[in-house]
């Protein structure tokens, strides 16, 4: 068995750590790219979600290194993600790729099915004690990665050299990927925190960096907001524009809630979002639709200057959320912009939209104390 998996942002570091801790042969596919998308789009139905097309491209690229088994998480409710495992298996088989597909999900609200699939992957050579130890360590690294991402979000608008910020980020991810002890993970987080502090103090002579940056909350479909290629680098671009970004979903929060059913809260728990969404969307609509609305409410209550919803073309739960967000915008007088991405989305177009949105938020009438000064601002649903 030689296992591969789809890319989703920094998740590859966590998944690789888990499999290597269990002595499972793992093939990490190349990072998402235009080539990945081209390979996947050739096999996928035209109306399929962008993440599905990238997933297929990941698997085809992994075949070249001998991968024969796919591991993917599953889902429930009115979202096509719940069918990804079976649909991708059939598409690949028809194209001549014969993978064994293992879907990790807690079926019917029970952890038993999840445990059985983990046991299948781990094999008889691993005891349950070693499996639990590997899961715990991978999850610890997942939380650490989220902490580093959050530090980078805060650093981008405050450090004078944007290239140096990204270099430190890549260095931090590399150190975490290589760390195979708890102490190594903790030391890696401390190291990047210290490096960022040192660079910020060194740049404090630059008066332009002493202003309080705009804050924008990123909400939407998890794959799109966690994967930089899919989001067309929106977080880095906003940082370059002097914006501090926060995100509705971090990987460890999603894993703790979705895979382990709330048994592990993660770096940033998402369990409160349904209660925040209740006045606007009181029921589950699949995917992260309700969580998107709840996160928008939470960001608005916390005084964020603006909110950006991001999702792939034809994502039904997010379309439902997008139809509700104008009410959130009107209630809290917070500008909300929706960005929809597909395989034809280009960096220049996204960059122009972001620059216009940030320019809008920087207007004195929108940054004043008076909430009523924001009336009339409506950017939800722009394409």
Phi, psi and omega in degrees: 000128176231110193267140169229179186197163178281148175284143170208088181062230182271008182300333182300328180294317181292315183293317177300317179300315181299310183292319180293327177295334179261009180057039176262131176297127184230139176246112175274114180295159175304154179301151180306138183206178176300323179295317177303313182294321179297316179298316182289322182294334179293331183261331188281151171302146184302323184273005181292156178297150177303318179301322180297319179296320178291321177304312181300319177297320177303314184293319180296320178292326181287335179303325183298338178255016172091011180296138179229355181227133179253133173246126181217148175279161181243186181202170180230167175088183184284066176216135184293345180302326180298341180258358186307311185305309182288319179297316180295322178299316181292318180298315181293321180296317179296333179272001177096010178254119185252092179259150164271124183252123178246117182259121180265110177203151175276091185294140177054032177074011182248145177274355184296313180298321177298316181297320180297321180289322177296318178298321179298316180290319185287332180077173184288342183290342181254129175283165177296329178297317179290326178295313180295322178297317180294319178298316181297317181292319178298321180291322176301317179293325178299315178297319180297318178299319179295322177298317180296317178301317180296321177297320179294321177304318181286329185281324188307312181281355187251340180266140185291326185255102183295325179294323178292323177300314180292327177296317178296323178296312179297322179296318179296317178296320180296317180296319179292322179298325183273341183289128181235019173225158179299317179298321179298320178294313181296319179296323180296317179295316179297321182296313181289327176297317180294319180298318180293320178297317180299316181292326179291319179294321179294332182264005183292347176287346179276106185299331182294341183264003182267355180286159176281119185286157169299151175240127178236132176266133178259124180233166175135203184288135191301314183298317184294322183274341179270336186259114184299326179294316182292322181277003182057038175064037187296323182292316178295320180295318178295321176299319178297331180274006177084025183251136172270124185258142164233159188232143183290331184231129170247152190304313184294327177294320179292316180299315181297322182275319188274313183275315184257015172052044175082002180290337177232115186289335181081180180294319180224102184294147178250009187290338183278347187299317179302323179291324176294324183282341192309317180295341184248325180213101192270358184222162180291132181239012181095159178054228180243024184302310180292323178294326177299314179295316180298320179294321178299317178297316181298314179298319180297316180295331180275002174084023177296147183285332180198167181223140177237123174266133185229127178200160180282149179308135176078010178288107188295315178301321180287331174296319176299314179299319181298328180286341181266332187301329175302329177290322176296316180299317181291320182294317186255359178054047179241128179295131179233129177241138177253129176242128180247131184242148171212190184292348180262358181292133181247156181297320183298319180295316178296318180301316180297316180297318181293318179299319179294319181293315179296319177300320178299315182291335182279352179297138182306325182293338180264343181258003180285175182286325186291124177294327185292343180292346182267359182298141178094350178278121180216108180234005178295137173086004178292149184237000000 
